[in-house]
Amino acid sequence: MNDFCPIPEPVPGVPEDILLSVQDVRVWFELRRFGLGIAGYVRAVDGVNFDLRRGEAIAIVGESGCGKSSLMRTILGLHRPREGRILFDRRDISHFSRKELCWYRNRVGYVQQDPYGALPPFMNTRTLLEEPLIVAQMRDRHQRLERIHKALEEVKMTPVEDFLTKFPHQLSGGQQQRVVIARAILMDPQLLVADEPVSMLDASVRVEILTLLRELQERHRLSVMYITHDLSTVRYFSERIFVMYAGKIVEKGPVDDLIYNPRHPYTWALLAAIPEPDAENARRFRQVPPGEPPSLIHPPPGCRFHPRCERMIAGLCDVQEPPEFEVGPQHQAACWLYQ
């Protein structure tokens, strides 16, 4: 199986314990005037750096439009970075050929946000799980069925025979997402990318799906990249958090340290936006910054959060882009407050 996928040569000098390394990646989308000349660029991802260790779970958080989905699609190989490079298992995937991408995609699982939209309505569970194995040239039918049984058992859809012939509309939302997860782990991936995997589910089912993902991560020593805008679920699943705003990572650090001791004003705003069950506390403590996220076509100079920041330093924040400052153990914030 997978003999038709060539194995690219590794890049020397990359540490063995780093599975994924994103190095100064920029993803810009062209804007064309009347389909002719280039009128500008949407700077969806604009200089992102981070490393993901083997067996580690990280979360990339931020509001809609911050660039986290564009970054995810670039890591999946659906977009090409304009600048920078992405290293996976010491291989530079940024400019892979189509055959080399085949090698890469067999090692990456993807859990979509909308399970019903991700499952073809005309395929039953067995057919839609068998299809990626056929594409990967697993020719033995019994071997394919054995792999499907194993995957469904791992996502706790038992007895398996009861689900093999069911179509997506015959499954609940939680069961649909379990099928999506089973499909993602069919090829024994090293990296699992989960794009808001619980946002379309009932609150009662969310904890079950996050617990399942955590169990799979620990059992298979998976590296997991969890994309979300919901900070309330992050602490139960991830080990480090990367906060994105307007195409850049503005703060990164261990989960507990970042949640209980946030340092960037934008992170404070995200935490303040978490729903508060107590109405009195919500009125007393919620401080959501005014204004809207900036245009990614014409981003503001300096710190991109400065037009909405109450602690903006005039003549500095609005002029010069802040570097990352060390604000704690393995905790960095791109904010001039910590120069």
Contacts in CASP RR format, 6 or more apart in sequence:
PFRMAT RR
TARGET T0000
AUTHOR 0000-0000-0000
METHOD contacts of the structure
MODEL  1
MNDFCPIPEPVPGVPEDILLSVQDVRVWFELRRFGLGIAGYVRAVDGVNF
DLRRGEAIAIVGESGCGKSSLMRTILGLHRPREGRILFDRRDISHFSRKE
LCWYRNRVGYVQQDPYGALPPFMNTRTLLEEPLIVAQMRDRHQRLERIHK
ALEEVKMTPVEDFLTKFPHQLSGGQQQRVVIARAILMDPQLLVADEPVSM
LDASVRVEILTLLRELQERHRLSVMYITHDLSTVRYFSERIFVMYAGKIV
EKGPVDDLIYNPRHPYTWALLAAIPEPDAENARRFRQVPPGEPPSLIHPP
PGCRFHPRCERMIAGLCDVQEPPEFEVGPQHQAACWLYQ
1 136 0 8 1.000
1 137 0 8 1.000
1 138 0 8 1.000
1 139 0 8 1.000
2 102 0 8 1.000
2 103 0 8 1.000
2 106 0 8 1.000
2 136 0 8 1.000
2 137 0 8 1.000
3 137 0 8 1.000
4 99 0 8 1.000
4 102 0 8 1.000
4 137 0 8 1.000
5 99 0 8 1.000
5 100 0 8 1.000
5 102 0 8 1.000
5 103 0 8 1.000
5 106 0 8 1.000
6 99 0 8 1.000
6 100 0 8 1.000
6 103 0 8 1.000
7 103 0 8 1.000
8 91 0 8 1.000
8 92 0 8 1.000
8 96 0 8 1.000
8 100 0 8 1.000
8 103 0 8 1.000
9 91 0 8 1.000
10 89 0 8 1.000
10 90 0 8 1.000
10 91 0 8 1.000
11 87 0 8 1.000
11 90 0 8 1.000
11 91 0 8 1.000
11 92 0 8 1.000
13 90 0 8 1.000
14 21 0 8 1.000
14 87 0 8 1.000
14 90 0 8 1.000
16 90 0 8 1.000
17 53 0 8 1.000
17 54 0 8 1.000
18 51 0 8 1.000
18 52 0 8 1.000
18 53 0 8 1.000
18 54 0 8 1.000
18 87 0 8 1.000
19 52 0 8 1.000
19 53 0 8 1.000
19 54 0 8 1.000
19 55 0 8 1.000
19 88 0 8 1.000
19 89 0 8 1.000
19 190 0 8 1.000
19 191 0 8 1.000
19 223 0 8 1.000
20 51 0 8 1.000
20 52 0 8 1.000
20 75 0 8 1.000
20 86 0 8 1.000
20 87 0 8 1.000
20 88 0 8 1.000
20 191 0 8 1.000
20 223 0 8 1.000
20 225 0 8 1.000
21 50 0 8 1.000
21 51 0 8 1.000
21 52 0 8 1.000
21 86 0 8 1.000
21 87 0 8 1.000
22 48 0 8 1.000
22 49 0 8 1.000
22 50 0 8 1.000
22 51 0 8 1.000
22 71 0 8 1.000
22 75 0 8 1.000
22 86 0 8 1.000
23 49 0 8 1.000
23 84 0 8 1.000
23 85 0 8 1.000
23 86 0 8 1.000
23 87 0 8 1.000
24 47 0 8 1.000
24 48 0 8 1.000
24 49 0 8 1.000
24 83 0 8 1.000
24 84 0 8 1.000
24 85 0 8 1.000
25 45 0 8 1.000
25 47 0 8 1.000
25 48 0 8 1.000
25 49 0 8 1.000
25 71 0 8 1.000
25 74 0 8 1.000
25 81 0 8 1.000
25 83 0 8 1.000
25 84 0 8 1.000
25 85 0 8 1.000
25 86 0 8 1.000
26 43 0 8 1.000
26 45 0 8 1.000
26 46 0 8 1.000
26 47 0 8 1.000
26 48 0 8 1.000
26 81 0 8 1.000
26 82 0 8 1.000
26 83 0 8 1.000
26 84 0 8 1.000
27 44 0 8 1.000
27 45 0 8 1.000
27 70 0 8 1.000
27 71 0 8 1.000
27 74 0 8 1.000
27 79 0 8 1.000
27 81 0 8 1.000
27 82 0 8 1.000
28 41 0 8 1.000
28 42 0 8 1.000
28 43 0 8 1.000
28 44 0 8 1.000
28 46 0 8 1.000
28 82 0 8 1.000
29 41 0 8 1.000
29 42 0 8 1.000
29 44 0 8 1.000
30 38 0 8 1.000
30 40 0 8 1.000
30 41 0 8 1.000
31 38 0 8 1.000
31 39 0 8 1.000
31 40 0 8 1.000
31 41 0 8 1.000
31 42 0 8 1.000
31 297 0 8 1.000
32 38 0 8 1.000
32 39 0 8 1.000
33 39 0 8 1.000
40 297 0 8 1.000
41 297 0 8 1.000
42 296 0 8 1.000
42 297 0 8 1.000
43 247 0 8 1.000
43 296 0 8 1.000
43 297 0 8 1.000
43 299 0 8 1.000
44 67 0 8 1.000
44 70 0 8 1.000
44 71 0 8 1.000
44 247 0 8 1.000
44 296 0 8 1.000
45 67 0 8 1.000
45 70 0 8 1.000
45 71 0 8 1.000
45 74 0 8 1.000
45 81 0 8 1.000
45 247 0 8 1.000
46 246 0 8 1.000
46 247 0 8 1.000
46 248 0 8 1.000
46 296 0 8 1.000
46 299 0 8 1.000
47 83 0 8 1.000
47 84 0 8 1.000
47 247 0 8 1.000
47 248 0 8 1.000
48 71 0 8 1.000
48 244 0 8 1.000
48 247 0 8 1.000
48 248 0 8 1.000
48 249 0 8 1.000
49 249 0 8 1.000
50 58 0 8 1.000
50 242 0 8 1.000
50 249 0 8 1.000
50 252 0 8 1.000
52 58 0 8 1.000
52 191 0 8 1.000
52 223 0 8 1.000
52 225 0 8 1.000
53 223 0 8 1.000
54 190 0 8 1.000
54 221 0 8 1.000
54 223 0 8 1.000
55 217 0 8 1.000
55 221 0 8 1.000
55 222 0 8 1.000
55 223 0 8 1.000
55 224 0 8 1.000
56 223 0 8 1.000
56 224 0 8 1.000
56 239 0 8 1.000
56 240 0 8 1.000
57 214 0 8 1.000
57 217 0 8 1.000
57 223 0 8 1.000
57 224 0 8 1.000
57 226 0 8 1.000
57 237 0 8 1.000
57 238 0 8 1.000
57 239 0 8 1.000
58 224 0 8 1.000
58 225 0 8 1.000
58 226 0 8 1.000
58 238 0 8 1.000
58 239 0 8 1.000
58 240 0 8 1.000
58 241 0 8 1.000
58 242 0 8 1.000
59 226 0 8 1.000
59 227 0 8 1.000
59 228 0 8 1.000
59 234 0 8 1.000
59 237 0 8 1.000
59 238 0 8 1.000
59 240 0 8 1.000
59 241 0 8 1.000
59 242 0 8 1.000
59 255 0 8 1.000
60 68 0 8 1.000
60 71 0 8 1.000
60 72 0 8 1.000
60 225 0 8 1.000
60 226 0 8 1.000
60 227 0 8 1.000
60 228 0 8 1.000
60 242 0 8 1.000
60 244 0 8 1.000
61 68 0 8 1.000
61 228 0 8 1.000
61 229 0 8 1.000
61 230 0 8 1.000
61 231 0 8 1.000
61 234 0 8 1.000
61 241 0 8 1.000
61 242 0 8 1.000
61 243 0 8 1.000
61 244 0 8 1.000
61 270 0 8 1.000
62 68 0 8 1.000
62 228 0 8 1.000
62 229 0 8 1.000
62 243 0 8 1.000
62 244 0 8 1.000
62 245 0 8 1.000
62 270 0 8 1.000
63 229 0 8 1.000
63 245 0 8 1.000
63 270 0 8 1.000
63 293 0 8 1.000
64 229 0 8 1.000
65 293 0 8 1.000
65 296 0 8 1.000
66 244 0 8 1.000
66 245 0 8 1.000
66 246 0 8 1.000
66 247 0 8 1.000
66 293 0 8 1.000
67 244 0 8 1.000
67 247 0 8 1.000
67 296 0 8 1.000
68 227 0 8 1.000
68 229 0 8 1.000
68 244 0 8 1.000
69 195 0 8 1.000
69 227 0 8 1.000
70 79 0 8 1.000
71 244 0 8 1.000
71 247 0 8 1.000
72 193 0 8 1.000
72 195 0 8 1.000
72 225 0 8 1.000
72 227 0 8 1.000
73 79 0 8 1.000
74 80 0 8 1.000
74 81 0 8 1.000
74 86 0 8 1.000
75 86 0 8 1.000
75 193 0 8 1.000
75 225 0 8 1.000
76 105 0 8 1.000
76 108 0 8 1.000
76 110 0 8 1.000
76 193 0 8 1.000
77 93 0 8 1.000
77 96 0 8 1.000
77 101 0 8 1.000
77 104 0 8 1.000
77 105 0 8 1.000
80 94 0 8 1.000
80 95 0 8 1.000
81 94 0 8 1.000
84 94 0 8 1.000
85 92 0 8 1.000
85 94 0 8 1.000
86 92 0 8 1.000
86 93 0 8 1.000
86 94 0 8 1.000
87 93 0 8 1.000
88 104 0 8 1.000
88 107 0 8 1.000
88 108 0 8 1.000
88 191 0 8 1.000
89 107 0 8 1.000
89 190 0 8 1.000
91 104 0 8 1.000
93 100 0 8 1.000
93 101 0 8 1.000
93 104 0 8 1.000
96 104 0 8 1.000
106 136 0 8 1.000
106 187 0 8 1.000
106 189 0 8 1.000
107 187 0 8 1.000
107 189 0 8 1.000
107 190 0 8 1.000
107 191 0 8 1.000
108 189 0 8 1.000
108 190 0 8 1.000
108 191 0 8 1.000
108 192 0 8 1.000
108 193 0 8 1.000
109 184 0 8 1.000
109 185 0 8 1.000
109 187 0 8 1.000
109 189 0 8 1.000
109 191 0 8 1.000
109 192 0 8 1.000
109 193 0 8 1.000
110 184 0 8 1.000
110 192 0 8 1.000
110 193 0 8 1.000
110 195 0 8 1.000
111 177 0 8 1.000
111 180 0 8 1.000
111 181 0 8 1.000
111 184 0 8 1.000
111 192 0 8 1.000
111 193 0 8 1.000
111 194 0 8 1.000
111 195 0 8 1.000
111 197 0 8 1.000
111 213 0 8 1.000
112 118 0 8 1.000
112 180 0 8 1.000
112 195 0 8 1.000
112 197 0 8 1.000
113 195 0 8 1.000
113 196 0 8 1.000
113 197 0 8 1.000
113 199 0 8 1.000
113 200 0 8 1.000
114 200 0 8 1.000
115 168 0 8 1.000
115 173 0 8 1.000
115 174 0 8 1.000
115 176 0 8 1.000
115 177 0 8 1.000
115 179 0 8 1.000
115 180 0 8 1.000
115 200 0 8 1.000
116 168 0 8 1.000
116 169 0 8 1.000
116 173 0 8 1.000
116 176 0 8 1.000
116 200 0 8 1.000
118 180 0 8 1.000
119 128 0 8 1.000
119 168 0 8 1.000
119 176 0 8 1.000
119 179 0 8 1.000
119 180 0 8 1.000
120 128 0 8 1.000
120 168 0 8 1.000
121 167 0 8 1.000
121 168 0 8 1.000
121 169 0 8 1.000
122 167 0 8 1.000
123 131 0 8 1.000
123 167 0 8 1.000
123 168 0 8 1.000
124 164 0 8 1.000
124 165 0 8 1.000
124 166 0 8 1.000
124 167 0 8 1.000
125 152 0 8 1.000
125 163 0 8 1.000
125 164 0 8 1.000
125 165 0 8 1.000
125 166 0 8 1.000
125 167 0 8 1.000
125 171 0 8 1.000
125 179 0 8 1.000
126 145 0 8 1.000
126 148 0 8 1.000
126 164 0 8 1.000
126 165 0 8 1.000
128 179 0 8 1.000
128 183 0 8 1.000
129 148 0 8 1.000
129 151 0 8 1.000
129 152 0 8 1.000
129 179 0 8 1.000
129 182 0 8 1.000
129 183 0 8 1.000
129 186 0 8 1.000
130 144 0 8 1.000
130 145 0 8 1.000
130 148 0 8 1.000
132 183 0 8 1.000
132 186 0 8 1.000
132 187 0 8 1.000
133 144 0 8 1.000
133 147 0 8 1.000
133 148 0 8 1.000
133 186 0 8 1.000
133 187 0 8 1.000
134 144 0 8 1.000
136 187 0 8 1.000
138 144 0 8 1.000
138 147 0 8 1.000
147 186 0 8 1.000
148 160 0 8 1.000
148 164 0 8 1.000
148 182 0 8 1.000
148 186 0 8 1.000
149 160 0 8 1.000
151 182 0 8 1.000
151 183 0 8 1.000
151 185 0 8 1.000
151 186 0 8 1.000
152 158 0 8 1.000
152 160 0 8 1.000
152 163 0 8 1.000
152 164 0 8 1.000
152 179 0 8 1.000
152 182 0 8 1.000
153 160 0 8 1.000
154 182 0 8 1.000
154 185 0 8 1.000
154 216 0 8 1.000
154 219 0 8 1.000
155 178 0 8 1.000
155 179 0 8 1.000
155 181 0 8 1.000
155 182 0 8 1.000
155 185 0 8 1.000
155 212 0 8 1.000
155 216 0 8 1.000
156 178 0 8 1.000
156 212 0 8 1.000
157 163 0 8 1.000
157 175 0 8 1.000
157 178 0 8 1.000
157 179 0 8 1.000
157 182 0 8 1.000
163 171 0 8 1.000
163 175 0 8 1.000
163 179 0 8 1.000
168 176 0 8 1.000
168 179 0 8 1.000
171 179 0 8 1.000
173 200 0 8 1.000
173 201 0 8 1.000
173 202 0 8 1.000
173 205 0 8 1.000
174 201 0 8 1.000
174 205 0 8 1.000
174 208 0 8 1.000
174 209 0 8 1.000
177 197 0 8 1.000
177 198 0 8 1.000
177 200 0 8 1.000
177 201 0 8 1.000
177 205 0 8 1.000
177 209 0 8 1.000
178 209 0 8 1.000
178 212 0 8 1.000
180 197 0 8 1.000
181 197 0 8 1.000
181 209 0 8 1.000
181 212 0 8 1.000
181 213 0 8 1.000
181 216 0 8 1.000
184 192 0 8 1.000
185 192 0 8 1.000
185 216 0 8 1.000
185 220 0 8 1.000
188 220 0 8 1.000
189 222 0 8 1.000
190 222 0 8 1.000
190 223 0 8 1.000
191 222 0 8 1.000
191 223 0 8 1.000
191 224 0 8 1.000
191 225 0 8 1.000
192 213 0 8 1.000
192 216 0 8 1.000
192 217 0 8 1.000
192 222 0 8 1.000
192 223 0 8 1.000
192 224 0 8 1.000
192 225 0 8 1.000
193 224 0 8 1.000
193 225 0 8 1.000
193 227 0 8 1.000
194 213 0 8 1.000
194 224 0 8 1.000
194 225 0 8 1.000
194 226 0 8 1.000
194 227 0 8 1.000
195 227 0 8 1.000
196 227 0 8 1.000
196 228 0 8 1.000
196 229 0 8 1.000
196 230 0 8 1.000
197 209 0 8 1.000
197 210 0 8 1.000
197 213 0 8 1.000
197 226 0 8 1.000
198 205 0 8 1.000
198 206 0 8 1.000
198 209 0 8 1.000
198 210 0 8 1.000
198 233 0 8 1.000
199 228 0 8 1.000
199 229 0 8 1.000
199 230 0 8 1.000
201 209 0 8 1.000
206 233 0 8 1.000
207 236 0 8 1.000
210 233 0 8 1.000
210 236 0 8 1.000
210 237 0 8 1.000
213 224 0 8 1.000
213 237 0 8 1.000
214 236 0 8 1.000
214 237 0 8 1.000
216 222 0 8 1.000
217 224 0 8 1.000
224 237 0 8 1.000
224 238 0 8 1.000
226 234 0 8 1.000
226 237 0 8 1.000
226 238 0 8 1.000
228 234 0 8 1.000
231 241 0 8 1.000
231 259 0 8 1.000
231 270 0 8 1.000
231 271 0 8 1.000
231 274 0 8 1.000
232 274 0 8 1.000
232 275 0 8 1.000
234 241 0 8 1.000
234 255 0 8 1.000
234 259 0 8 1.000
235 255 0 8 1.000
235 256 0 8 1.000
235 259 0 8 1.000
238 255 0 8 1.000
239 254 0 8 1.000
239 255 0 8 1.000
240 252 0 8 1.000
240 253 0 8 1.000
240 254 0 8 1.000
240 255 0 8 1.000
240 330 0 8 1.000
241 251 0 8 1.000
241 252 0 8 1.000
241 253 0 8 1.000
241 254 0 8 1.000
241 255 0 8 1.000
241 258 0 8 1.000
241 259 0 8 1.000
242 249 0 8 1.000
242 251 0 8 1.000
242 252 0 8 1.000
242 253 0 8 1.000
243 249 0 8 1.000
243 250 0 8 1.000
243 251 0 8 1.000
243 252 0 8 1.000
243 258 0 8 1.000
243 264 0 8 1.000
243 266 0 8 1.000
243 267 0 8 1.000
243 270 0 8 1.000
244 250 0 8 1.000
245 266 0 8 1.000
245 293 0 8 1.000
245 304 0 8 1.000
245 305 0 8 1.000
246 293 0 8 1.000
246 294 0 8 1.000
246 296 0 8 1.000
246 299 0 8 1.000
246 304 0 8 1.000
246 305 0 8 1.000
247 296 0 8 1.000
247 304 0 8 1.000
248 304 0 8 1.000
248 334 0 8 1.000
249 334 0 8 1.000
250 264 0 8 1.000
250 266 0 8 1.000
250 267 0 8 1.000
250 305 0 8 1.000
250 333 0 8 1.000
250 334 0 8 1.000
250 335 0 8 1.000
251 258 0 8 1.000
251 262 0 8 1.000
251 263 0 8 1.000
251 264 0 8 1.000
251 266 0 8 1.000
251 267 0 8 1.000
251 331 0 8 1.000
251 332 0 8 1.000
251 333 0 8 1.000
251 334 0 8 1.000
251 335 0 8 1.000
252 258 0 8 1.000
252 324 0 8 1.000
252 331 0 8 1.000
252 332 0 8 1.000
253 330 0 8 1.000
253 331 0 8 1.000
253 332 0 8 1.000
254 329 0 8 1.000
254 330 0 8 1.000
254 331 0 8 1.000
257 328 0 8 1.000
257 329 0 8 1.000
257 330 0 8 1.000
257 331 0 8 1.000
258 267 0 8 1.000
258 331 0 8 1.000
259 271 0 8 1.000
261 331 0 8 1.000
262 268 0 8 1.000
262 271 0 8 1.000
263 327 0 8 1.000
263 331 0 8 1.000
263 333 0 8 1.000
263 335 0 8 1.000
263 337 0 8 1.000
263 338 0 8 1.000
264 305 0 8 1.000
264 333 0 8 1.000
264 334 0 8 1.000
264 335 0 8 1.000
265 289 0 8 1.000
265 305 0 8 1.000
265 309 0 8 1.000
265 310 0 8 1.000
265 311 0 8 1.000
265 335 0 8 1.000
265 337 0 8 1.000
266 289 0 8 1.000
266 305 0 8 1.000
266 309 0 8 1.000
267 333 0 8 1.000
268 287 0 8 1.000
269 287 0 8 1.000
269 288 0 8 1.000
269 289 0 8 1.000
269 308 0 8 1.000
272 285 0 8 1.000
272 286 0 8 1.000
272 287 0 8 1.000
272 288 0 8 1.000
273 286 0 8 1.000
273 288 0 8 1.000
275 282 0 8 1.000
276 282 0 8 1.000
276 285 0 8 1.000
276 286 0 8 1.000
289 308 0 8 1.000
289 309 0 8 1.000
289 310 0 8 1.000
290 308 0 8 1.000
291 307 0 8 1.000
291 308 0 8 1.000
294 300 0 8 1.000
294 304 0 8 1.000
294 307 0 8 1.000
300 306 0 8 1.000
300 307 0 8 1.000
300 318 0 8 1.000
301 318 0 8 1.000
301 319 0 8 1.000
301 321 0 8 1.000
302 317 0 8 1.000
302 318 0 8 1.000
302 319 0 8 1.000
302 320 0 8 1.000
302 321 0 8 1.000
302 322 0 8 1.000
303 309 0 8 1.000
303 312 0 8 1.000
303 317 0 8 1.000
303 318 0 8 1.000
303 321 0 8 1.000
303 322 0 8 1.000
303 334 0 8 1.000
303 335 0 8 1.000
303 336 0 8 1.000
306 312 0 8 1.000
306 317 0 8 1.000
306 318 0 8 1.000
309 317 0 8 1.000
311 337 0 8 1.000
312 318 0 8 1.000
313 336 0 8 1.000
313 337 0 8 1.000
316 336 0 8 1.000
317 336 0 8 1.000
320 336 0 8 1.000
321 334 0 8 1.000
322 334 0 8 1.000
322 335 0 8 1.000
322 336 0 8 1.000
322 339 0 8 1.000
323 334 0 8 1.000
324 332 0 8 1.000
324 333 0 8 1.000
324 334 0 8 1.000
325 332 0 8 1.000
325 333 0 8 1.000
325 334 0 8 1.000
325 335 0 8 1.000
325 338 0 8 1.000
325 339 0 8 1.000
326 332 0 8 1.000
327 333 0 8 1.000
327 338 0 8 1.000
END
